[in-house]
Amino acid sequence: MAATGSGEARVEKVALVTGASRGIGAHLARALAGAGYAVAAVARSAESLAGIVGELRDGGSAVLSLPADVTDVAAVEAVVERTMATWGRIDVLVNNAGSVEAERPIWEADPEQWWAVLEANVRGPFLLTRAVAPHMIAAGGGRIINMNSGAGTRERAPLTAYTASKTALARITGGTAEAGAEHGLYAFDLAPGVVRTDMTRGMSMHRGRTEWTDPEDVIALALALASGELDAFSGRMVRAGADTPAVLRRAAERGLPADARKVRLLPWGDDDPMAG
């Protein structure tokens, strides 16, 4: 894996962002750099990263260009090793890279494409979390933000791979949060709503849409999660365009029910043997 970088001098905080070359990932890379983070930017190719990396570097930010396939074990480990060798720390991991399949019922789905969505949306965050978490724990803690979706909380007939992947991602988030709690490691599901990106513009369900989530709403939540001010939501989902940091802080101050903002089985009533 080739890597180019700047800012090898000591930095105070580091964010690793996957899918950083465009869309929500690029918005988050810019915002984190603007908040003083050195940014390890990951995407499939150096060519795709050139724009955002050049922009951040020209703005004076410390940035690494790290082309890699997030579903490849060796490539992910190399990304993390390069970041640690350069800056000696990773404070925030943003698992943003992902994909969606063509919209069609499951019996018409292409098997290779269907599974590729699971690989990108589940295996990728798993591998990054697996590689980064030990470094965070050794440093006393850190924060992992998984870009999830409300689609993972319900069925969508034409998107069985995407919805299955986002439900699975919530389990990764929850398991990471539970295991990491004693180590100062926090994990969050951040649902960005429907931001106008290349991916969403290409989906028939959004054809004709006139209302989109403002990227600034996603940025506000991501920065609040990264800062630690919303650690009460570790293992839970927050949603840009509906939640604000202020609303979430007030909810945390009141106290969050054990299952609030988590994916759970709903019993049919108190007499359901699955209740409780």
N, C-alpha and C positions, 0 to 999 in steps of 0.2 A: 504493500500500500504506500503510495507516495503521499507526502504531506509537506505543506509549506506553512510557515507561520511567521508571526512577528510578536513582539511583546514577551520574549523569553525571560525578561527581568521579573523580579518578584511581583506578584499581584495579590490583592487582598481577597478576591473571590472569583470563582470560576464556574461557568455554566456550560454544559455540554448539550447541544441541541441537535436532534436528528431531523432529517427532512428540512434542513435549514435553507435550502437554495431558493425556495419560492413559497408563495401562499402564507399560511399561518406561521410556518417555521421561520420564514424570513422576517415577518413582523416581530416575532418573539426574539429572534437574534438581535434585531435592531434595538428593541426595548431593553433587553438585558444589558447590551453594550452601553446604552445610554444611562443605565442605572449603575454603571461602574463595574460590571462583570467583564472579565476576559471570557471570550466565547470560543469554544471548540465547535466548529460548524461541520456537520456531517451530512453528506448526501451521496448519491451514487457515483458522481463523477466530478473531477476537478473542474471541468468545463461548466457544469451546472452551478458550481459554487463560486465561480470567478466573480460574478456580479456582486453578490452580497458580501463576500470577503473583501473585495476591492473597496466597496462602499464603506465598510466598517474600518478598514485599515486607513483609508483616506481621512476618516473622521477622528483618527487618533486612538482607536480602540485596539486592544490586544486581541488578536484573532488567529486561530489555526484553521487551515483548510484541510479537511480530513475526508477524502473520498472513500467510501466503503459501502458494502452491502450489509445492512443491519441484520440480515438473516444468516450471515456467515460467521461462525464462531471465531475463527482466526482473525477475520477482519475486525470484528467488534473488539476483541482483546487488543489488537494492535492500536485501534483508536484510543482506547483507555490508557494503554501504556504510553502512547505518544503524548497524551494530555498530561499525564502524571509526570513524565520525564521533563516536560516543558515547564509546568507550573507547580507541580507537587501537590495538587489538590483538585477535587471536584466537589463543589458545594451544592450545585443544583444540576439535576439531569432532567431534560425535557424529552420525553419519548413522543415525538410528533410524527415521524415518518409512518406512512400508512397508505392503503389503497382501498378501492371499492370495485366490486364486480359490475358487469353489465346487468341492467335491471331486467330480470326475468324470473319466473317461478322455478323452484328447485329442480323440477324434472326437465327443464330446458337448460340448466346451467352447464357450462363447460367445466369439467372436473379439474383441469389444470388451473384455470383462472380462479375457480372457487377456492382451491387449496392455497393458491398464491396469496390471496387476501388474508387467509389465516396466518400464513407464514409472515407476511409483512406486519400485520396488526397485533399478533400474539407472540410469535417467536422473536421478533425484533425487540420489543420491550422487555421480554424475558431475558434475552441475552445481554442487553445493555444493563438491566438491573443487576443481573448476576455478576457482571464484570465490575460495575461501579460501586455497588453496596459495600463490599469489604473495605474499600478505600475510605468511604464515608464513615463507616463504623470505626475504623482505626483512627480517624481524625476527630471522633467524638460526635458524629452525626452528619446529617445532610437531608436534602429534600428531593423527592422524585415526583415529577408532574407528568402524568400519563394523559395524553390528549384522547379523551373518550368521547362518548356521544349518548344522547338520550335514546338513540336507536338501540342501544344495548339493553334497555329496560323494557322493550316491547317487541312484538313481532312486526315484521314488514315483509309482505309476501314476495316482493321482487328482489329482496336483498338478504338472503339467508346467510351468506358468508359474512357480510359486513356486520349484521346484527349479532351473529354468533361470536364473532371476533371481539366485539366491544363488550359483550357480556363476559367473555373469558378475561378480557383485560381488567374488568372490575374485580375479578377474583385475584388476579395478580396484584393489583393495587391493595386490596384488603389484606391479603396474606403478607405482603411486604410491610404494611403498616403494623400488623399485629406482631410479626417477628422482630421488626425494627424498633418498636416502642422503647424497649429497655436500653437501646443503644443510641437514642436520640435521632433515629432515622424515621422520617415521615414520608408518606406517599399519598398522593391525591389523584382523583379523576377530575379532569377539567373538560367539561363539554363546551365547545365553542359556539354552539348554536349553528346557524347556517351562514357562514362567512362566504362572501363572493370570491371564489377561487377557481382555478382551472378545473379542479375535480367537481365542485358543485355545479358550475356552469354547464358541465357535460352530462348532468343527470336529468333524465326526463321529468322526474318528480319536482324539480325546481324550475322547469320551463315556465316562463311567464311570471316568475316570482318578482315582486317589487320591493319587498322588505327583507333586508339582510342584516345579520348581526354586524355591528360596527367592530372592526378589529381592535379599536381602542378599548372596548369592553373586555375583550379577551386579554389584552395586555394588562389591564388594571388587575384582573384576577390573578394572572400568572405572576405578576410582580409581588402581589400581596402574599401569595402562597410561597414564593421563593424567599420572601423576607422573614417568614416565621410568624407573622401576625395572625395567620389562620390555621395554626397547627391543630386546633380543636377539630378540624375537618379532615384530619389524617384518616385514610381508609374510606372516605366518603366522596360524593360527587358534588361539584359546584357547576353552575351553568351560566356562561356569559350571556348577557342580554336579559337575564332574569335576576341574577344575583349581582350585588355590588359588594365590595369589601366591607362597607359600613353595615349593610344588612346582615352579612354573615357574622361580623363581629358581635352584633347585638344578639343574634341567635345563639352564638356560643356562650355569651354572658348569661343568657337565660338558662342554659343547659340543654344539651342535645340528647334526645332519646337514643337508646343503644342502637337501634336499627335505622335511625334517620339518615336519609340520603345513601342508603345501601340497597343493593339488589337482593330482594328476599322473596320467599314463597308466601303468597297470601292464603291463609286457611279459609275454608268456607264458613267457619264460625267457631265458637268455643268448643263444640263437640267434635271438631275435626281432629283425628289422631295425630295430624301433623302440626297442630297448633302448639305454639310454645317450643 
